[in-house]
Amino acid sequence: MMLPSSKAVRNLVLTGVSCLAACAGYFSQLTPEVAHENFLRDLNSYIGKDINENKGRLRSELRLSQENIAGGLVRYRFGIPGGCIEDFDVDPSTNRIVAVGFEGTTRQCSIPS
């Protein structure tokens, strides 16, 4: 049986330490605040999209309600009751989302990755 050289062992240890440091840096960023920021970025990316797109957050099975609001806009609410509820304010003449909002906690309204 041949034992690995001390140089090979040292390289293996350094590789492991580097990997652990990189992983620790990644996991330290997965805080509730960062996950909520991810959610906000994603939610805001829907501004300008067609409300009838029927994918992602706009899937018809997630639509909870719609109502006329001030300024002639229509507010669509999507989500799961008891979870994060997302509001999409839409110009009915174009079906384009002009504003977004949410109702829920930082933990409910988050995207961890």
C-alpha positions, 0 to 999 in steps of 0.5 A: 500500500502506497501512502500519499506524499505530504505534498499531496496531503497538503494540497488536499487539505488546502483544497478542502479549506478553500472549499469550506471558505467558499461555501461559508461565504455563500451560506452566510449570504442566505439570510432572511434579509437577502432572501427578501431582497431576492423576492423584491428584485423578482417581484419588481421585474414584473413591472411592464409585463402583461398580466395575462402572461400566466407563468411564474407569479402570474399563474392563473391558479394563484390568482386570488382576486381582482378589483378596480382601484383609484386611477382607473387601474385594476389590482390583481392579487396572487398568492396562497392564503396565509402566505405571501400575497402579491399585488399587481396594479394593471392598466386595463387598456394595455394589460401591463403591470404598472406597480407591484406590492406585497402583503406578508412577512419577510420570511413569507415573502422571500426567495432563498437562492 
